[in-house]
Amino acid sequence: MIGVSSFCRFWLIDNQGYHALLRFFRSSAWDLSSLLEHWFVFSVYQQQSICSQGRLVTLGDHTYVPKEGRRMPGVVTLRQDSETQSKPSYFRGQCWGGLALAAGGMTTPFALPLNLRMHQGSIHLGEAEKSSLTLGEQMVQMAIDFSLQTNQGAVLVLDAFFSVGPVFLLAQATWLRSIKAPAVHIITKAKKNYVGYFQADPSCYTGMGRPSQYGEHIHLAEVFDHLYLFQKVSVRIYGHMEKIYIYHLDLLWKPTKGSLRFVFAKTSRGPIVLMCSNLDQDPIAAIELYCLRTRIETMFDMLKNVLHIFQCHFWSKKIPKHSRKPKSNKTQQAPQAENAKTVQTCWDATERFVNLGAISLGLLQLIALKFPEEIWSRFEGFLRTRSRYIPSERTVKMVIANLLVQDFLKVAPTATMREIRAKIIKGRFKKKIIQTEDHVYQRAA
């Protein structure tokens, strides 16, 4: 909960070990990209992934983390889009883009974290914000990298923020040679004011000028005025079967200058329009996959409030000091050229800390999916009701924490383990964990 200091308190490390941990996260001896590549392959190899039409289902979104540090990398002025009045409209913090793999079943899915990266504040690296990819393109690029490294096609499910032309253009520009198709297909929610176009009728061409590509236009919201075109089907909506009205059209969309599949659905929660880059996308599957998108919000909640992975405080004197008050991001200053490498190291250390925490959450989820009965049999906490058969990440964490303490006491009594045991038994954890040394060994047995 307090960044690197949490490791020191758990392992009972002194000040010298604290600085060793800081050097570990900033070290050039290991590379985050290589670690994530192994993590991608390992996650898919567990055979817990949710697939659709032969493709892995991935989820993407952004989350904001408030930060008050004046020399932290990636800290910019952010706008809060939440409707609650308890949060300020503008605040200082980091914008994290998260890519997750839908794992488990359609009834009890997990958003297994794959990769988290800072998507704003590149001015701290000496790069101009305008020259970098947009927030939407950065998310698609993360999904493309995952698809290329695992050599499997993916479906990326996003919310309405990503329903822009550059997102679809970037997804269609990168193909996977093994399947001879785009590496990533996009499913996202359309905005209310979008307009689609039918193909132009060739018979209307008079021979003067270039033939028109776009025919009659239609406002997407107006399609729901013609319910006789819709078909009533049973679809799983947020884990529950529901009767909805569904219809789909392949229309031209000007931002992409090509055709997209638009899926119209009228549910108990209101009408919704989805945009699919795959013209062969099953409309019912598109609705069910979009309902999985909310699981990434749960993933962010677990990362923030269970593992506290965003509580790191890496900073550098080489970063120009900025104000704690929300100001325009145009006022941010880039570091001097000779300090760029040091700032890059600080930036990488932050992403390394966060991604190691994300891998930890993924391991908890895989344990919950593969060993649910063992987890429940060892769970000593109190739950008034179990919401589902698969235990949550918080439940698995409590069980693993108890097993770690017992494992310390079972290991051969080396000099290091004797010192740790002595501090656990006689130190400040005496009243919290056990009362006597005999009771410790009895529990471990």
N, C-alpha and C positions, 0 to 999 in steps of 0.2 A: 504493500500500500504506500510505501515511501521510496520507491525506486530502488536504486542500488543498495541503499541502506537496509532494505528488507532482507537481502541476501546476507549481509553482515550480521544481522540480528538472528537470523535462522541458524547460520553456521557458527555463531559466536566468534566472529572474526574481529580483530582489532583494526586500528587505523591503517596499518600496513596492508592488510588484506583489502581494505576499502579501495585504496589506490591501485592495487593489483587488478581489482574488478574493473575499475575505470579504464585501465590500459587494455584489458581484455576486449571491451566493447569497441575501443578505438584501434585495435590491433589490425595490422595488414596481413597477419598470418592466416586469416580465414576470410572468406568472401561470402556475403549474404546471398548473392545470386546463385552460387553453387549450392548452398544449403537449401534454398527454396526449390531448386530444381530437383534435388533428392526428395524433398517433402512432397512435391507434386506427384512424383512417381509413386512414392509410398502411399499417399492418400488414395490414389486410383487403384493400386494393387490390393487394397483391403476389400474390394468388391462390395462396398457399401454405398456406392454412388447411385443417384437417380438418373436414369437415361431416358431420352425421348427421341424416337426415330433414329436410334443408333448414335446419338450424341450425348455427351455429358452435360448436365444442367448446372450452370453457374449463376450466381447472384452477385450483383454489384450495387454499391451505393457509397455515399460519403457520410462522414460523421465529423462533428466539430468538437474539439477539446480545448476548453479555456486554459490559457497560459498567461501568467503575468511576468515571466522572465523578460528582462530587457535586452539580453544578449543570447537568446535561444534561437536556433535556426528554425525557419518555417513559421514563425509567429507573425501573423498578419491581422488586419482588421476584418472581422467576419460579420455578416448580417444574419441575425436569427430569424428564420422563417416560421417558427412555431407561433401558434395563435395564443398561447398562454401569456398572461400579463406578468408572470413572476420572473421572466427573463428579459434582459435588456435587448433593445433592437440591434445594437452594435456592441461588439466586445472583441478583445484580443485573444487569439488562440491559433491552433493548428488545424488545418483541414486535411483529414486522412481519407484516402480512397481505399475501400476494402473489397476484395474479391473472395467469394466463398463458393464452396462446392456443395450442392444439395445432396445430402447423405441420409440414409435410412429409408423409410417408406413414405408414401404420400400422406399417410395418416399421422405419422410421428416423425417428421423430418427434422434434420439438423442443418444449420448453415455452417459447414466445416471451413474455418478460415484458411485461405491459401496464401494470400499476400496482402500486406498493408503498406501503403506508401504515402508520403506527404505530397499533396497535389498543388500546394500554393506556397509562395515565399521563395521561388527560385531566384529572386533578386539577391538573396543571401549567398548564392553560389556564383554571383557575377553574371547571371543570365537574365535577360529581359523577359518579363511576363508575356509580352505580346508575341515574342518569337517562339515560345514554347507551345506545346499542345494545349488545347482547351481541356476543361475538367472532364467533359464527356469523352473526348478522344483519349485522354490518359486512361480512363477506365476501360475502354475498348482495347487499348494496347496491352493492358495487363491480362485481359482474357486471351488475346492473340498469343502472347508469350507463353501462357499456360498451355494452350492448344498445341503450339509448335513443340514445346519441350516434352509433352506427353504423346505427341503424334496422334491425337484424337480430336475429332470435331467437337465443338461445344456450342451450347445455346446460352446466350447471356440475357438474363431477365433484368430489366431496369424499370425505374419509375418514369413519370412524365417529364422530369427534368432533362432526361437524355433523349427525348424525342426530337432531335434536331438533325439537319442534313449531314454535317461532318461525321456524326456517329455512324450512320449507315454507310457513308462513302468509305470510311476507313475499314469497316468490317467487310465490305465487299471487295476491297482492294487486295487483301491477303488471302491466298488460297493455300490449301493443304494438299500436297502432291499425292499423298496416299489415298485420299478420297476424291480427288479432282473436283473439289468444291470449296467454297469459302471456309476458312478455319472457324469462323464464329458467325452464328446467326443471331440476330437481335430480336427480342420481344420486349416491347415497351408500350406504355400507355400513351395514347394520343391526347393532345390538348383540345379544349372545347372549340376553339376557333379555327381548326384546321380544315382545309378544303382539298378534296381529291378530284381527279379528272379522268374521264373515260378516254379511251383511244379515239383518235379522230377518224371519221369515216372517209376512207379513200375515195369514195364515189363523189364526195363534195369538192374534190380538188379541181380547180378550173384551169390549171396549167400555167398560172401566172404566179411567179415567186416561189418560195420554198414551201413544200407541203406542210400543213399544220400538224404538229404532233399531238396537241391536246385538243380533246373534244369538249363535250359539255361538262361543266363543273358541278360539284355537289358538295354542300356543307355536310360534314360527317354527322352533326347533331340532327340533321333533318331526316336521316335514314330511319330513326326510331318512330317517325310519323307513319311509316308503312309497315305495321306489324304483321300484315298478311304475308310478307316475304320471309318472316322469321320461322324457325323450327323449334319446337319445344323438346328439350332433351334433359337428361339427368347428368349433372356435372358435380364434381367434388369442389365445393367452395369453402376454403379455409377449414378443411377437415371434415365437413359435413356434406352429405349428398343433398342436392337441391335441384328443383325443376326450374330451368331458365329458358329464355327465348334467345336464340342465337342465329346469326347470319354473317356471311363473309363476302367480301368483294375484293377483286384485284384492280386497284386504281393507280393511276399515275400521280406522283407527288413531285412538285416542282423542285423542292430543295435537293432531291436526289436525281432528278431528271430520268427517273425510271419507275418501274412498277413495284408496289408493295402490297402485301395482303393485309386488309383491314378486317378485323373481327369485331362485330357488334354483338353485344350481349346485354340483355335486360334481366337483372337479378333483383333479389329482395333488397339489396343495398343500393339500387339505382342503376342507371345505364352506364356502360363502360365501352370504350373503343380501344382496341389493341392494334399496334402496328408490328408487322412481322416482315423481316427481310427475306425470309424463305417463302417463295410462292407456293410450295407444296406443304406448308405447315398445316397440321390438323387443327381446325378451329377449337374443338373441345380441349385438346391437349394444351393449346395456347392459354385458354382460360385457367386451367388447372395449374399450369406452370407459373402464371402470373400470381396466383394466390400463394405460391411458395415464397414470393419475394419478401413477405413480412418476416420471415425467419432470420433475415440478415439484421433486422432491427433487434431481435432477441440476441443475436450474436454480439452486436455492439454493446448491448446492456451487460452481457456476461463479461466481456472484455473490460468494461469500465468498472463494474460494481462487484465482481467476484474475484477476478485476477488483478485488477487495478494496473493494467499494463501501460496505461498512459501517464503514470505518475513519475516518469523519469524526468530529470532536470539537467540534461546535458547542455552546456553552454560554452562559449569561447569569448575571450577578451578581444579576439580579432574581428568579431561581428560588431558593426557600429551600433551604439546604444540607441534604442528607440523608446518612445514614450509608452507608458502603461495605458494611457487614455486612447480610446479608439480614434485614430486619425486616418486620413486618406492613405491608401497603400502607395500612392505616387510619391509620397514623401520619404519612402524607405531608401536607405543608402546601401549600395553594394560595397563589400569589403575591398580593400586594396588588392591588387593583382598578386603581390607576393604572399598574401594571407589566404588566398583562395583554397589552397590545399588543406590548410588547418581547418577552415570552415567546412569543407567537404567531409573531413574526418568526423567532425562533430555532428554533421547531418547524418552520416552513415551510422554513427553510434546510436542515435535516436531511433532510426529505423531498425537497427539490429535488436535493440532491447524490445521494441514493440513486436517484432515478428517472432522472436523467441517466445514471448508470451502468447502470441496467436497459435504457435505450434503446440504449446502446452494445452490450450483450450481444445485444439483438435484432437489431441491424444485423449483428453477426458471424454470427448464425444465418442470416439471410436471404442473406448472401454465400455461406455454405456450401451453402445449398440451391440457389441460382441459378447459382453458378460453381464447382462442385466440381472440374472438370478443371483450371481455371486455378489454383486453390489448390494442388492436388497438384503441378502442374508447377513452381510457384515455391517449394515447400516445401524448405528446405535442412536440416531437422533429421533426426533418426534415429528411426524407428519400427520395432520388431522385427516387428510384424505390424499390419496395418490391420484393425480390427474391422469396418469397414463402408466403403462407397463414399463416403458423405457425410463430409467432414472435421468434426472436433470444433471447438468454439469456441476451444479452446486452440491448435489448429493454425492456424486462421484468424488469431488474434491474432499469432502469430509471423510469419506472412507479411505481414500489414498493417504490423507494426512495421518490418520491413526496407524495405517500400515507402515508408513515411513518410520515413525517412532519405534514401532516394534521391530522393524528391520535393523535399526541402529543397535538394538540390544542383542540381536542374534548373530551379528557379524563377529568374526574371530577377534579376540581382545588385543588388537595392535595398540601401539602407543597412542596413535591418533584417536582410535575409538575409545580407549580408556579415558582420555581427556574429555571427549564429548560426553561420554556416559556420566563422568563425575560432575560435569557442569549441568547436565540435564537433571540428575538426581539431587544434587546439593545446591544447585543454583536457583535462579528466580522462577524456574518452571516447577519447582517441587510441589507447591500447593495447587497448581493448576492441573498437573498430570497425575501425580501419584503421591502417596503419603510416605511410603517406605520403599527401600530398595528391594525387599523381598516381594512386595506387591508388583513392582515393575517386571521382575523376571517371571512372576506367576502369570501376568497378563500376556507377556511375550510368548510364553509357552502355549 
